[in-house]
């Protein structure tokens, strides 16, 4: 039997590979949190075309091994848009071997070894940052001593936990911080993950930006009305003194 050298082997395309591992998420947050981070990035990096954020999408790194499927991942240095159809999955050998820079896992109701097996997998792959959001932290049992948000950075081939400040972790390689706080999103008031700038200022969601713009417009309109009323009262006082304001 003749063995074909790996450099001459035809690698499978995204169309030929499963687009996911067919494992459904077991809670709403595993979709909603990564999608919120994606929508925020679309605003923050609206003028950039060198990034891609995948949600519950297969990442193929070896044609002979099954894909990994993070709840969310960020790749920098690839095209954001790849045509009308978009990506079916993230296939490393079709992305100039650009490994995602960040993987995100949201702890599920049915624990999936995010702190052990998945951490080891992402470390072996060489993903620079691994973020774990744990809505169950502080409870008794396995999550009793876990932080709400843990972000690891690959240093000398090993993941090291990055210290947080005010529930935020600065990621210098993407010049953003990731953190959590309570807020309103999709009509749901709870704790969410957000992006922050280097000064710790949180980037607003689309809903919040719309509300802010509306408030500014209303304030400007109120100021205009007050100015017009003030001008009218002044004109009336001038008329009472026998002065025509239009001739001034």
PyMOL commands that set and color helices and strands:
alter all, ss='L'
color gray80, all
select helices_A, chain A and resi 6-8+14-16+29-44+92-94+117-125+206-240+245-247
alter helices_A, ss='H'
color red, helices_A
select strands_A, chain A and resi 51-55+59-60+72-76+90-91+102-106+129-133+149-155+158-161+168-171+176-185+188-196
alter strands_A, ss='S'
color yellow, strands_A
deselect
rebuild
show_as cartoon
